[in-house]
């Protein structure tokens, strides 16, 4: 197999474009659009049942956490197997365009359709079905794409490649957040939803084309015997490697901490902050909900920008310093930012904590792909193995979705208790993943 790899920033940026679009998509969908749609749909259903607008909003507030949890939880059930299924299929298929590339192209097209479908959803069941379709579409491309890192990138350059991928991931979050802010300010949150989905679909298609052009010379060798095994054996086989298990577990724990914060951040900000003033300036917005949405995006953008800076800096020394040392540093920094964030009620203080969190999280992401690429059990059947690894993030949504019920229950016993507990617990999870990554022996 010719790897087609070029140790240049241009090649790495082109390769990472698909990951940039994936981050752009999930950031704005999970952080802003879908939670807002869930509350909006529930409110409209209660109004249709004969309640006043004010009463319907109160009723929606009482059930939105659990209903939002169900949306992401149902999609995550599929995500336990989806990346490995399509990654394994890409191990077997050989075409003149490559073996991963057709899946990336098909997945991008399906994702665009799923996003446009969600943009027109006006009932709760449509949100659930649309999100499930989006999850399947994402897995079609992401499982095979993940396998291209250990295939195409030599070990001595994976730290740099991983850091650039992480920087693009965070810049994707930054870009989608800025676009969402502009659209919400111009049209209001409810009216901007369809336009945001259309924009995400467009970015998804353009970036997929850029990556496909960049990796056009990456070709596969012969079909490996392991890629012909039944799916269940392919799914279990990587877990026979202790290093792979520890990498999978630590990434799952880390991602769970991140999603516990991100998926419920808008609800937490809306309930915890009565005034939206930062550095003496009041945030724009006609309603409390609009201001809360703007504040959420501001904090998220701060996280993304500082994280991208951290990952960019890490790209200069990641291969010399080692993956695990970056993760050790990251876990401590993130823990020290999240715990006080749960108790902060001043938006300026929250901004400073978001800066710290972003730097720490950027350091973790800069080591993420390099760490697993070092220990992937079978590089000749990397599609299946990397698909199973990718499941460590997507399946987190199942747990974080179920957490919606627990968060809602705690909030009923004491306002904000559920959100605050989730944030503190997330900080502890980041610290735990830092401790456990020491068990990985096959990477430094």
Phi and psi in degrees as a GROMACS rama.xvg file:
@    title "Ramachandran Plot"
@    xaxis  label "Phi"
@    yaxis  label "Psi"
@TYPE xy
-88.6464  121.639  UNK-2
-69.3679  -31.2659  UNK-3
72.2895  10.3123  UNK-4
-79.5971  140.508  UNK-5
-126.711  127.012  UNK-6
-80.5941  62.766  UNK-7
-130.254  155.734  UNK-8
-63.3325  -37.0136  UNK-9
-62.5702  -45.6507  UNK-10
-64.4328  -44.6076  UNK-11
-64.7227  -36.1948  UNK-12
-66.0265  -42.4538  UNK-13
-64.6823  -42.5598  UNK-14
-62.5643  -37.4062  UNK-15
-82.7252  -4.99798  UNK-16
-59.0305  -38.5811  UNK-17
-63.9612  -39.3495  UNK-18
-70.0817  -33.0264  UNK-19
-58.934  -46.8358  UNK-20
-67.3086  -37.8778  UNK-21
-62.5687  -42.6846  UNK-22
-67.1117  -42.4273  UNK-23
-53.9389  -45.2961  UNK-24
-65.5516  -57.4415  UNK-25
-69.0235  -31.7616  UNK-26
-62.219  -54.2723  UNK-27
-75.4873  -31.3722  UNK-28
-69.7026  -48.6624  UNK-29
-78.8878  -31.6901  UNK-30
-84.7988  -38.1281  UNK-31
-118.911  -58.3026  UNK-32
-73.3064  -54.3551  UNK-33
-64.2805  -44.1895  UNK-34
-58.2292  -39.761  UNK-35
-66.1475  -39.4566  UNK-36
-64.3483  -40.5582  UNK-37
-59.0332  -49.3668  UNK-38
-63.8272  -41.4118  UNK-39
-63.3004  -46.5506  UNK-40
-63.1904  -43.629  UNK-41
-63.3919  -41.8538  UNK-42
-61.2448  -45.098  UNK-43
-64.4871  -35.1923  UNK-44
-66.0889  -40.137  UNK-45
-69.9194  -33.4177  UNK-46
-65.9791  -43.2595  UNK-47
-62.8486  -25.3597  UNK-48
-81.2235  -0.00419846  UNK-49
107.402  5.75362  UNK-50
-85.838  154.958  UNK-51
-70.5392  163.453  UNK-52
-59.2928  -41.5536  UNK-53
-65.5542  -44.2932  UNK-54
-67.0943  -38.4704  UNK-55
-63.8714  -39.0319  UNK-56
-64.1872  -40.0783  UNK-57
-65.3705  -42.4908  UNK-58
-63.73  -40.6051  UNK-59
-63.6934  -40.2006  UNK-60
-59.6443  -32.6551  UNK-61
-72.8488  -22.1815  UNK-62
-121.308  -3.98806  UNK-63
-64.2069  -35.9911  UNK-64
-62.1131  -47.9305  UNK-65
-66.8436  -42.0529  UNK-66
-66.5724  -39.1688  UNK-67
-64.2722  -39.479  UNK-68
-61.4587  -37.7015  UNK-69
-66.3919  -38.9939  UNK-70
-58.2665  -53.551  UNK-71
-73.4043  -29.7314  UNK-72
-67.265  -42.043  UNK-73
-64.8249  -42.1382  UNK-74
-64.7502  -32.2674  UNK-75
-73.4468  -23.7155  UNK-76
-59.2565  -44.2479  UNK-77
-66.5195  -38.5916  UNK-78
-64.092  -15.4321  UNK-79
-62.8335  -32.8294  UNK-80
-114.312  -23.9162  UNK-81
-55.1774  -53.1612  UNK-82
-60.2094  -38.4055  UNK-83
-70.7434  -35.7022  UNK-84
-60.0718  -52.6892  UNK-85
-76.3188  -30.9772  UNK-86
-62.8887  -42.2756  UNK-87
-64.9075  -39.6962  UNK-88
-62.6567  -37.7865  UNK-89
-69.8008  -21.256  UNK-90
-67.0443  -29.4471  UNK-91
-91.8485  -26.055  UNK-92
-91.475  132.298  UNK-93
-125.933  123.562  UNK-94
-130.785  170.81  UNK-95
-69.8839  -14.3746  UNK-96
-93.8268  -1.25502  UNK-97
110.972  178.827  UNK-98
-106.826  -23.8038  UNK-99
-93.5275  -32.5656  UNK-100
-58.4182  -43.785  UNK-101
-60.5276  -34.8991  UNK-102
-68.5347  -38.8321  UNK-103
-62.1703  -43.6587  UNK-104
-65.0757  -46.9427  UNK-105
-66.0477  -41.9934  UNK-106
-61.9056  -39.3074  UNK-107
-65.2389  -41.4114  UNK-108
-65.063  -44.2958  UNK-109
-63.2625  -39.0062  UNK-110
-61.5339  -41.5416  UNK-111
-61.163  -42.7698  UNK-112
-63.5734  -42.9273  UNK-113
-63.1672  -40.6796  UNK-114
-65.9429  -42.7706  UNK-115
-65.3372  -36.2376  UNK-116
-62.6461  -44.8435  UNK-117
-63.1489  -34.1854  UNK-118
-61.9132  -25.2455  UNK-119
-101.923  7.88672  UNK-120
-71.0262  133.672  UNK-121
-130.389  9.83362  UNK-122
-137.812  155.327  UNK-123
-61.4863  -42.2668  UNK-124
-63.6298  -30.2342  UNK-125
-69.5428  -34.4326  UNK-126
-65.5378  -43.1117  UNK-127
-63.1868  -48.8651  UNK-128
-65.3459  -42.3284  UNK-129
-64.9258  -38.7441  UNK-130
-68.4793  -37.8009  UNK-131
-63.2377  -42.1218  UNK-132
-62.6434  -40.3891  UNK-133
-63.469  -40.1832  UNK-134
-64.9525  -43.4665  UNK-135
-62.3348  -45.6892  UNK-136
-60.2132  -41.8093  UNK-137
-62.7544  -41.8687  UNK-138
-66.9512  -30.3162  UNK-139
-56.8351  -41.4696  UNK-140
-93.6085  -35.7187  UNK-141
-70.7666  -39.0752  UNK-142
-58.0227  -54.5486  UNK-143
-63.6113  -38.0636  UNK-144
-60.9089  -40.8897  UNK-145
-58.65  -32.7294  UNK-146
-70.9529  -17.4177  UNK-147
-75.1223  -18.3227  UNK-148
-67.1646  -57.8592  UNK-149
-67.1266  -23.6385  UNK-150
-74.6455  -46.5763  UNK-151
-95.5481  -27.5986  UNK-152
-101.123  121.573  UNK-153
-62.65  151.796  UNK-154
-57.2622  -38.3593  UNK-155
-71.9385  -8.92882  UNK-156
-115.771  4.54509  UNK-157
-70.4497  -30.5167  UNK-158
-62.5621  -44.5837  UNK-159
-64.0765  -47.3522  UNK-160
-61.8138  -41.9489  UNK-161
-64.1594  -40.5417  UNK-162
-65.5216  -41.7605  UNK-163
-67.9185  -39.7717  UNK-164
-59.4466  -41.867  UNK-165
-68.1659  -38.5828  UNK-166
-62.5473  -43.4651  UNK-167
-65.7474  -36.5149  UNK-168
-58.7704  -46.3024  UNK-169
-73.7626  -34.1376  UNK-170
-66.6439  -30.8785  UNK-171
-62.9453  -41.8799  UNK-172
-62.8208  -42.6943  UNK-173
-61.4826  -47.5648  UNK-174
-63.3415  -45.5247  UNK-175
-65.4915  -35.7135  UNK-176
-66.4773  -41.8687  UNK-177
-63.687  -44.9824  UNK-178
-61.2506  -41.8375  UNK-179
-62.7619  -40.8876  UNK-180
-61.1149  -45.3737  UNK-181
-61.28  -46.4316  UNK-182
-67.5642  -40.307  UNK-183
-65.8062  -40.7753  UNK-184
-65.6296  -35.0468  UNK-185
-78.5526  -37.5228  UNK-186
-121.324  -9.49923  UNK-187
86.4362  154.888  UNK-188
-60.9884  -47.8122  UNK-189
-62.7956  -44.6127  UNK-190
-71.8546  -22.4876  UNK-191
-85.0729  -11.6298  UNK-192
-58.0525  -50.4162  UNK-193
-62.2594  -40.5569  UNK-194
-65.3445  -37.9277  UNK-195
-63.6525  -44.9691  UNK-196
-61.6344  -41.7606  UNK-197
-63.7675  -40.8518  UNK-198
-63.1969  -41.921  UNK-199
-62.8477  -41.8094  UNK-200
-62.118  -39.1376  UNK-201
-66.3158  -45.7625  UNK-202
-60.5011  -40.1705  UNK-203
-58.4617  -45.7874  UNK-204
-68.5864  -46.8103  UNK-205
-60.6857  -45.4334  UNK-206
-70.4816  -33.5378  UNK-207
-62.9391  -39.934  UNK-208
-64.3297  -42.9348  UNK-209
-59.4776  -46.3358  UNK-210
-65.7176  -41.3042  UNK-211
-62.9339  -37.3185  UNK-212
-66.1611  -41.3587  UNK-213
-64.3188  -40.0437  UNK-214
-99.4184  18.595  UNK-215
-63.1148  -23.1879  UNK-216
-93.2316  -2.48438  UNK-217
-77.6567  116.81  UNK-218
-125.56  153.976  UNK-219
-96.8328  158.56  UNK-220
-89.5325  -147.216  UNK-221
-72.1363  155.37  UNK-222
-68.3422  124.816  UNK-223
-78.628  148.737  UNK-224
-58.5753  -37.708  UNK-225
-62.7047  -27.2093  UNK-226
-74.1009  -10.5596  UNK-227
-95.4025  -1.46187  UNK-228
-67.5901  157.015  UNK-229
-57.8973  152.504  UNK-230
-56.8923  -42.0484  UNK-231
-60.9438  -39.3173  UNK-232
-66.994  -40.6043  UNK-233
-62.2434  -37.1464  UNK-234
-71.0723  -35.7301  UNK-235
-84.076  -34.4427  UNK-236
-51.396  -45.1143  UNK-237
-60.3771  -27.5063  UNK-238
-74.6061  -1.96874  UNK-239
-78.615  -13.5039  UNK-240
-92.1225  116.332  UNK-241
-57.2292  -40.8323  UNK-242
-61.8322  -42.9973  UNK-243
-63.1757  -40.4677  UNK-244
-59.9076  -45.8284  UNK-245
-67.979  -38.1762  UNK-246
-63.9969  -43.0993  UNK-247
-62.4112  -47.6907  UNK-248
-64.2816  -45.1125  UNK-249
-66.272  -36.4755  UNK-250
-68.405  -39.1877  UNK-251
-60.6055  -46.5205  UNK-252
-63.2734  -43.5226  UNK-253
-63.5607  -45.1431  UNK-254
-66.5119  -35.6354  UNK-255
-61.84  -42.9529  UNK-256
-60.3901  -42.6235  UNK-257
-64.9589  -46.4098  UNK-258
-68.641  -33.3842  UNK-259
-61.4301  -31.2717  UNK-260
-80.6849  -49.8998  UNK-261
-69.5133  -44.4546  UNK-262
-68.1583  -23.6056  UNK-263
-116.568  11.0476  UNK-264
-64.3916  -41.9673  UNK-265
-62.9253  -41.0328  UNK-266
-66.2035  -39.9207  UNK-267
-64.5685  -47.1804  UNK-268
-61.3792  -43.009  UNK-269
-62.8675  -32.774  UNK-270
-90.5899  -30.2973  UNK-271
-86.9234  -27.6849  UNK-272
-108.256  125.409  UNK-273
-93.0065  -30.4098  UNK-274
-123.262  137.738  UNK-275
-111.991  76.7826  UNK-276
-122.077  127.535  UNK-277
-130.612  127.116  UNK-278
52.3513  35.334  UNK-279
86.1794  -2.94244  UNK-280
-107.987  133.656  UNK-281
-82.3684  132.417  UNK-282
-69.3398  146.181  UNK-283
-71.3195  156.256  UNK-284
148.801  135.333  UNK-285
-77.4509  -25.5792  UNK-286
-128.399  167.021  UNK-287
-60.007  -39.3847  UNK-288
-64.185  -41.2776  UNK-289
-65.1647  -40.5223  UNK-290
-66.5579  -39.5861  UNK-291
-63.9804  -39.5091  UNK-292
-63.7313  -42.3545  UNK-293
-65.2338  -41.6483  UNK-294
-63.5329  -41.3764  UNK-295
-61.001  -45.9732  UNK-296
-64.4856  -39.1344  UNK-297
-60.9225  -45.8916  UNK-298
-65.998  -41.0064  UNK-299
-65.5075  -39.5476  UNK-300
-67.0034  -37.1098  UNK-301
-61.3893  -44.9383  UNK-302
-59.3101  -46.5822  UNK-303
-65.4421  -43.2397  UNK-304
-65.442  -48.4806  UNK-305
-68.3957  -32.8398  UNK-306
-65.5551  -40.9897  UNK-307
-64.1749  -38.6009  UNK-308
-63.6944  -44.7233  UNK-309
-61.0967  -42.7178  UNK-310
-68.4689  -37.6295  UNK-311
-64.1186  -42.8159  UNK-312
-63.9859  -41.3845  UNK-313
-63.2549  -27.7124  UNK-314
-61.5232  -22.4142  UNK-315
-77.3503  -24.6027  UNK-316
-133.728  6.08248  UNK-317
-60.19  -39.6787  UNK-318
-73.342  -25.9673  UNK-319
-85.1105  -39.6427  UNK-320
-79.3295  -32.6923  UNK-321
103.126  152.025  UNK-322
-70.7844  -44.4627  UNK-323
-69.1309  -33.608  UNK-324
-65.6466  -35.4182  UNK-325
-63.2562  -40.8693  UNK-326
-69.4837  -38.661  UNK-327
-57.601  -48.7235  UNK-328
-62.6948  -42.0206  UNK-329
-59.4751  -48.1001  UNK-330
-59.7186  -41.2826  UNK-331
-67.2661  -43.6355  UNK-332
-62.6556  -46.2992  UNK-333
-65.3622  -41.3933  UNK-334
-59.6125  -44.1307  UNK-335
-67.4949  -19.3509  UNK-336
-90.9031  -38.7117  UNK-337
-73.476  -40.9469  UNK-338
-60.4715  -50.6768  UNK-339
-67.5468  -25.4088  UNK-340
-61.704  -33.6688  UNK-341
-63.3383  -25.0153  UNK-342
-108.184  -6.87312  UNK-343
-71.2339  139.662  UNK-344
-129.262  10.3974  UNK-345
-112.884  125.21  UNK-346
-64.9129  -31.0873  UNK-347
-65.9714  -42.8239  UNK-348
-61.3318  -43.3679  UNK-349
-60.9722  -35.4481  UNK-350
-62.7277  -47.3636  UNK-351
-61.1845  -39.7606  UNK-352
-67.1905  -34.9608  UNK-353
-64.9006  -34.8216  UNK-354
-61.3408  -46.9461  UNK-355
-64.2921  -46.2963  UNK-356
-58.117  -44.0286  UNK-357
-61.1673  -44.8402  UNK-358
-60.5286  -46.4037  UNK-359
-63.7409  -42.8291  UNK-360
-68.9739  -35.2514  UNK-361
-61.9242  -37.6358  UNK-362
-63.8475  -40.5152  UNK-363
-63.5348  -48.3605  UNK-364
-62.5621  -31.3898  UNK-365
-64.2407  -21.2715  UNK-366
-102.57  -9.13885  UNK-367
-57.9894  -61.7029  UNK-368
-68.9074  -36.2602  UNK-369
-63.8078  -40.1816  UNK-370
-61.1738  -49.3017  UNK-371
-71.8971  -33.679  UNK-372
-63.3176  -30.0427  UNK-373
-68.7047  -30.9093  UNK-374
-116.466  5.66312  UNK-375
-55.2106  126.044  UNK-376
-62.1418  -38.8894  UNK-377
-135.952  98.4602  UNK-378
-71.0503  -14.2099  UNK-379
-82.5577  -12.2359  UNK-380
-133.214  49.4902  UNK-381
-68.372  -23.7149  UNK-382
-59.9712  -47.2079  UNK-383
-67.8629  -47.804  UNK-384
-63.4407  -44.8298  UNK-385
-71.5583  -28.0253  UNK-386
-64.951  -40.3894  UNK-387
-64.8599  -39.7913  UNK-388
-64.5196  -42.4752  UNK-389
-60.9699  -27.878  UNK-390
-62.3508  -22.2367  UNK-391
-63.2276  -24.431  UNK-392
-92.8837  -48.6992  UNK-393
-64.4344  -35.8176  UNK-394
-74.0633  -14.8422  UNK-395
-58.915  -32.5492  UNK-396
-61.8423  -26.3409  UNK-397
-64.8941  -46.0382  UNK-398
-70.0663  -45.2765  UNK-399
-68.0081  -28.5092  UNK-400
-66.7432  -43.8401  UNK-401
-64.8499  -27.4688  UNK-402
-63.9378  -22.0661  UNK-403
-58.3657  -37.2044  UNK-404
-66.3762  -45.3606  UNK-405
-65.2574  -41.5256  UNK-406
-62.7332  -44.258  UNK-407
-61.7147  -39.7931  UNK-408
-65.3736  -43.3842  UNK-409
-65.7035  -37.2867  UNK-410
-63.9004  -32.976  UNK-411
-69.1294  -33.9677  UNK-412
-75.4233  -32.0177  UNK-413
-158.047  123.092  UNK-414
-52.5889  131.794  UNK-415
75.6044  -7.76718  UNK-416
-59.8032  -39.4922  UNK-417
-63.2493  -46.2832  UNK-418
-65.5532  -43.9228  UNK-419
-64.2009  -40.8341  UNK-420
-63.6389  -39.9821  UNK-421
-64.1364  -39.453  UNK-422
-68.766  -44.1652  UNK-423
-64.1436  -42.3717  UNK-424
-62.3325  -38.3982  UNK-425
-61.5723  -41.8158  UNK-426
-59.9072  -40.5777  UNK-427
-65.7688  -35.5561  UNK-428
-65.6981  -40.7853  UNK-429
-60.6986  -41.0912  UNK-430
-67.0843  -39.6588  UNK-431
-63.586  -42.3046  UNK-432
-63.6441  -31.521  UNK-433
-65.1408  -41.6306  UNK-434
-67.1963  -43.448  UNK-435
-73.4066  -24.9622  UNK-436
-66.0124  -15.1017  UNK-437
-62.2418  -21.0372  UNK-438
-74.3514  -13.9547  UNK-439
-75.0848  119.703  UNK-440
-101.186  -21.2691  UNK-441
-88.0322  5.68335  UNK-442
-141.22  153.456  UNK-443
